[in-house]
Amino acid sequence: MPLLSALRLNMTNVPGAEHAERYRTALEMASYAEAHGVTAIGCEEHHLAATGWLPAPLLMAAAVAGCTTTIRISVGALLVPLYDPIRLAEDIAVLDQLSAGRVSFVAGIGYRPTEYQAVGKDFRRRGRLMDECLTVLLQAWGEEPFELHGQLIDVTPKPYTKPHPMLLIGGMSVAAARRAARFGLPFSPPMPMPDLEAVYLAELARNGTQGFVFSPENGNTITHLSADPDKAWARCGDYFLNEAREYASWAVPEVPRPNETPVVSVAELRRAGTVEVLTPKELIAQCRAGRTGVTLHPLIGGLPLDDGWESLRLLAEQVLPELET
């Protein structure tokens, strides 16, 4: 089975640092990744982050689509309750046309009240807001006008992809699995979760809908490639930790999240395994032993651009060609 390789672009940075060069570099990396056989590029969404965590994933996905021609692009999680539903339907339809259907979207509900407060949305109504937005999206992308707030609405242009862009429901809860089945949409937990998959499949049967489950093999584990992993940890570990610390600071009791293990030092992060530093030979050996996926995060936490490029080039020039033989 060929290796599924992904480039993660969430644009985290050192707090207070400049961002423009890193955004330009992200697009150069996207173009390079496509030219060398990387499978997909992923964008994410968070707001009010000290690291500058990407708050505008649709803009980023559009920029990536504009500098590439064939590579798949994913937006996940897209926090749909934070958006005006009609405007979101229009933006996604235009992005779907722009990319000729190359962008997929994982709809997430979010778990940070501050993100809802920032856009004047009631966090306590997030489930209802999610359902309302999903309903409008699917109606808006249909061929027939529909009624909303007493007005007949016909969103244009319609998406390139028929019947609508690839839209999955993300989450790690029973409610998310049930929602996905109720809307007849694929379910995408961030890691394999057999109990939730069983709930989803049972709900598909109960609702008479169809769908499937998609989850990454290695959860959200990030891989960095280096000829010398020990030196890479010494040089890059603080940047890895920068992102991990902010993510850990958003933890919410009783809300499960991938890579939840709190870390306060580079040594703890290394032991936790949520970031791994491998040589190309080590990754090749793992793939030949059955590993099917790898995610590189070449701009993680303000990582120096030269180190990000080194990791990406090692994947493109030493790992991927070797696995083709």
C-alpha positions in Angstrom: 0.0 0.0 0.0 1.5 3.4 -0.9 2.4 5.8 1.9 -0.2 8.5 2.6 1.8 11.6 3.2 0.4 14.9 4.5 1.7 18.4 5.0 0.2 20.1 8.0 -0.1 23.9 7.7 -1.6 25.4 10.9 0.8 28.3 10.8 1.7 28.3 14.5 4.6 30.6 15.4 6.6 32.1 18.2 4.3 34.6 20.0 5.0 38.1 18.8 7.0 37.0 15.7 6.3 38.2 12.2 4.2 35.9 10.0 4.4 37.1 6.4 7.5 35.2 5.3 6.2 32.0 6.9 2.9 32.3 5.0 4.8 32.8 1.7 7.0 29.8 2.6 3.9 27.7 3.3 2.8 28.2 -0.3 6.2 27.4 -1.6 6.2 24.2 0.4 2.8 23.3 -0.8 3.9 23.6 -4.4 7.1 21.6 -3.7 5.1 18.9 -1.9 2.8 18.5 -4.9 5.7 18.3 -7.3 7.3 15.5 -5.3 4.3 13.2 -4.7 3.0 14.3 -1.3 -0.6 13.1 -0.9 -2.4 16.0 0.8 -2.1 19.3 2.6 -4.1 20.1 5.7 -5.3 23.4 7.1 -6.9 23.9 10.6 -8.9 26.5 12.5 -8.4 28.1 15.9 -8.9 31.7 17.0 -7.2 34.2 19.5 -4.1 32.0 19.8 -0.9 33.4 21.1 1.0 31.4 18.4 -1.2 32.8 15.6 -2.8 29.4 15.0 -4.5 29.6 11.7 -7.8 31.4 12.1 -8.8 31.6 8.4 -8.5 28.0 7.0 -10.7 28.7 3.9 -8.4 31.6 2.8 -5.4 29.4 3.4 -6.9 26.5 1.4 -7.8 28.9 -1.4 -4.2 30.1 -1.5 -2.9 26.5 -1.5 -5.3 25.6 -4.3 -4.1 28.5 -6.3 -0.5 27.4 -6.3 -1.2 23.7 -6.9 -3.2 21.7 -9.5 -3.7 18.2 -8.3 -2.9 17.6 -4.6 -5.8 17.0 -2.2 -6.4 19.7 0.4 -8.3 19.3 3.7 -9.8 21.8 6.1 -10.2 20.3 9.5 -11.7 21.0 11.7 -13.7 23.8 10.2 -15.7 25.3 13.1 -18.9 25.7 11.3 -21.1 27.1 14.2 -18.9 30.2 14.2 -19.9 31.2 10.7 -22.9 32.8 9.0 -24.4 29.7 7.2 -25.2 31.4 3.9 -21.8 33.1 3.7 -20.1 29.8 4.6 -22.1 28.0 1.9 -21.0 30.6 -0.7 -17.3 30.6 0.4 -17.1 26.8 0.2 -18.9 26.7 -3.1 -16.4 29.2 -4.6 -13.4 27.3 -3.1 -14.8 24.1 -4.5 -15.0 25.7 -8.0 -11.5 27.2 -7.6 -9.9 23.9 -6.7 -12.0 21.8 -9.0 -13.2 19.8 -6.1 -9.9 19.1 -4.4 -10.8 20.4 -1.0 -12.5 18.3 1.7 -14.0 19.8 4.9 -14.2 18.2 8.4 -16.9 20.1 10.3 -16.1 20.5 14.0 -18.1 22.0 16.8 -15.2 23.4 18.8 -14.7 23.3 22.6 -13.4 26.8 23.5 -16.0 29.3 24.8 -13.8 32.2 24.0 -13.9 31.4 20.2 -17.7 31.6 20.4 -17.7 34.8 22.4 -15.4 36.5 20.0 -18.0 36.2 17.2 -21.0 36.8 19.3 -22.2 33.2 19.4 -23.7 31.4 22.4 -21.4 28.5 23.3 -24.3 26.8 25.2 -26.2 26.5 21.9 -23.3 25.1 19.9 -25.1 21.8 19.2 -28.1 23.6 17.8 -26.0 26.0 15.9 -24.1 23.1 14.3 -27.3 21.4 13.2 -28.7 24.7 11.8 -25.5 25.4 9.8 -25.2 21.9 8.4 -28.9 22.0 7.3 -28.4 25.3 5.5 -25.2 24.2 3.9 -26.8 21.1 2.4 -29.8 23.0 1.2 -27.8 25.9 -0.2 -25.7 23.5 -2.3 -28.8 21.9 -3.8 -30.3 22.8 -7.2 -33.6 24.1 -5.8 -34.1 27.4 -3.9 -35.1 26.9 -0.2 -36.8 29.0 2.4 -34.8 30.6 5.2 -36.2 33.1 7.7 -39.2 33.6 5.5 -37.2 34.4 2.4 -36.6 32.2 -0.7 -32.8 31.7 -1.0 -30.9 30.4 -4.0 -27.2 30.4 -3.3 -24.9 30.8 -6.4 -22.6 29.6 -7.7 -23.4 26.0 -7.0 -20.4 23.8 -6.0 -18.2 22.1 -8.6 -18.6 18.8 -6.8 -22.0 17.0 -7.0 -24.1 16.7 -5.0 -21.9 18.8 -2.7 -18.3 19.2 -1.6 -16.8 16.4 0.5 -18.0 17.3 4.0 -17.3 15.1 7.0 -18.3 15.4 10.6 -15.5 15.4 13.1 -15.6 14.8 16.8 -14.8 12.3 19.6 -18.3 12.1 21.1 -21.4 10.0 20.8 -23.3 13.2 19.8 -20.9 13.8 16.9 -21.3 10.2 15.7 -25.0 10.4 15.8 -25.0 13.8 14.1 -22.9 12.5 11.2 -25.3 9.5 10.7 -28.4 11.7 11.0 -27.2 14.0 8.2 -25.9 11.1 6.1 -22.3 12.4 6.2 -19.0 10.6 6.8 -17.7 10.5 10.3 -14.1 11.5 11.0 -12.8 11.1 14.5 -9.2 12.2 14.8 -8.0 8.7 15.7 -9.4 5.2 15.4 -12.3 4.9 18.0 -14.1 1.6 17.5 -16.8 2.3 20.1 -17.8 5.5 18.3 -17.6 3.8 14.9 -20.1 1.2 16.2 -22.5 4.0 17.3 -22.2 5.7 13.9 -22.9 2.5 12.0 -25.9 1.6 14.1 -27.3 5.2 13.7 -26.8 4.9 9.9 -29.0 1.8 9.9 -31.5 3.4 12.2 -31.8 6.6 10.1 -31.7 4.8 6.8 -28.7 6.9 5.7 -25.3 6.0 4.2 -21.8 7.0 5.1 -18.3 5.8 6.1 -15.7 6.3 8.8 -12.4 8.0 8.1 -9.7 8.4 10.8 -5.9 8.8 10.5 -3.9 5.7 11.4 -1.5 7.5 13.7 -3.9 10.0 15.2 -2.3 13.4 15.3 1.3 12.3 15.6 3.7 14.7 13.9 6.8 13.5 12.2 10.0 15.5 11.7 12.8 14.1 9.6 16.5 14.6 10.3 19.7 12.9 9.7 20.5 13.2 13.4 17.4 13.0 15.6 19.2 13.9 18.8 20.6 17.1 17.3 17.2 17.9 15.9 15.5 17.5 19.3 18.2 19.8 20.8 17.7 22.4 18.0 14.0 22.2 17.4 12.5 20.8 20.6 11.5 24.2 22.0 9.5 25.0 18.8 7.7 21.6 19.0 7.0 22.4 22.7 5.7 25.9 21.9 2.7 24.5 20.0 2.2 21.6 22.4 2.0 23.9 25.4 -0.6 26.2 23.9 -2.7 23.2 22.8 -2.5 21.8 26.3 -3.6 25.1 27.8 -6.9 24.7 26.0 -7.8 21.5 27.7 -11.4 21.3 28.9 -12.5 18.8 31.6 -14.6 15.9 30.2 -13.8 16.9 26.6 -11.5 14.2 25.1 -8.9 15.5 22.6 -6.1 13.7 20.7 -2.6 14.1 22.1 -4.0 15.3 25.4 -1.0 14.4 27.5 0.2 17.6 29.1 3.9 18.3 28.7 6.1 21.0 30.3 9.5 20.1 28.9 11.1 19.0 25.7 12.1 15.7 27.4 8.5 15.0 28.3 7.3 15.8 24.8 9.8 13.4 23.4 8.7 10.6 25.7 5.0 11.3 25.0 5.5 10.4 21.3 3.1 13.0 19.9 6.0 14.4 18.0 8.6 12.0 16.6 11.9 12.7 15.0 13.1 10.0 12.6 15.8 9.5 10.1 14.6 8.8 6.6 15.9 5.2 6.9 13.8 4.7 10.1 10.6 6.0 8.4 11.2 3.8 5.4 11.7 0.7 7.6 8.4 1.5 9.5 6.6 1.8 6.2 7.9 -1.4 4.9 6.8 -3.0 8.1 3.2 -1.8 7.6 3.0 1.9 8.4 0.7 3.6 5.9 0.7 7.3 6.9 2.9 10.2 7.9 2.2 13.8 8.7 5.0 16.5 8.5 4.5 19.8 10.2 7.4 21.9 8.7 6.4 25.2 10.3 5.5 23.9 13.7 5.6 26.5 16.5 7.9 28.9 14.8 10.4 26.2 13.6 13.2 27.9 11.6 12.5 27.7 7.9 15.7 25.9 7.1 14.8 23.1 9.5 11.3 22.9 8.0 12.7 22.7 4.5 15.2 20.0 5.5 12.4 17.8 6.9 10.3 18.2 3.9 13.1 17.6 1.4 14.1 14.4 3.2 10.6 13.1 2.8 10.4 14.1 -0.8 13.8 13.2 -2.0 14.8 10.2 0.2 11.7 8.6 1.6 9.0 8.8 -1.1 11.2 7.7 -4.0 12.5 4.7 -2.0 8.9 3.6 -1.2 8.0 3.7 -4.9 10.4 0.9 -5.7 
